[in-house]
């Protein structure tokens, strides 16, 4: 398996998609809503951006598409939806990216370029 740091830096879109999948499996439209809500609407993923990113993340092993047995009960869901889950490797990658971003902000703080922690 690849070293998580080999995939860094992540694009903001990929970072937010992985964060959206960190606590639950979601289908594409739900991911788009999650990202828009968490970012206060400052990031809105188009379907093309979302599914292009998902395709690459599947190839990289960051996420998996759920099979029928792992999906929500059919009576509570639309069978056309595709659900995605963050993999163990994907979690390592998004954690590595969060650490990288945190370090960058910390360096900016040293020079008064970022707010001090409260």
N, C-alpha and C positions, 0 to 999 in steps of 0.2 A: 504494500500500500504506500501511497505517496505521503511525504511529510506535509502536514497541514500548512506550514509556512510556504511551501512551494506554490500554493494557490493564491497567496497574498500579493498585492492588495486585492480585495474583493471590490466589485463595483457597488455603489450604494444600493442599486436595485437588488443584487444578489444578497447582500448583507441583510436587507429588510425582509426578503422572502425567507431566508433561513431563520431570522428572528421570529417571523410569523409562525413558523412550524416548530418552534422550540418547545411549546407546551401542549400542542395538540395537532392531530392530523387535520388537514384542510383541503378543500377543493379550490380550483383556480380563482373563481369569483370571490370566494371567502378570503383568500390571500390578498386579493386586490383591495377589498374592503378593510381588512386588518391593517395593511400598510398605510392606507389613506387616513384611517382613524388615528393610528399611533403617531403619525407625523403631522397631525393637525391639518391634513390636506396638502402639505407642502410637497409630498411625493405621491403622485397618482400613476400607477402602472397601467399602461395600455395592454390590451390582450396580446399584441405582438411582442412587446417587451417581456411580459410575464412568461408566455409560452416558449419564447426563444431562450430565456434564462433557464426555465425549467428543463428544457431539452439538454442544455449544457450541464446543468447540475446533476441530472440523471446519469449522463455519460461520465461525469467525474466522481460519481458515487456519493454525492453530498445528500441526495434524497432518493427515495424509492417511490414508485407508484404502487398503491395498495391493490392487492388482489381482492376478488369478490368476497372471500371469507372474512377479510379484515375491514370491510366497509360497513357503514351504518346500515341498519335494518332497512330493507328496500321499501317498506311501508312508510318510512320517515325520510326518504331520500329520492332523488331523481337518478335513475340508473345510468344516465349519460354522463354524469359528473365523474371526473377522475380525481381521486384523493391522493395526497402526497404526504410522506412522513420523512422527517429528518433522520439521517443515519447517525450512527456513533461517530463515524469519520466526519460527517457534516457538522456535528456538534463541536468536534475538536477544531475544525476550520473556523467556525464562527466565533468560538472562544479566542482563538489565536488572533483573529481580526479585531475583536473587541480590545484585547490586550495591546495590540499595535496602535489602535486609535487612542487608547487611554495614555499610552506613553507619549504620543505626539502632543496631546493636550497638556500633559505634565511638562514637557519641554517648553511649550509656549507660555505656560504659567511662570516659569523661571524668568522670562523676559517681559512679564507683564502684558502678554498678548492674549491671555485667556483669563476669565474670572477666577478668583481664588475660591477654594472650597469653603463652604459655609459650615 
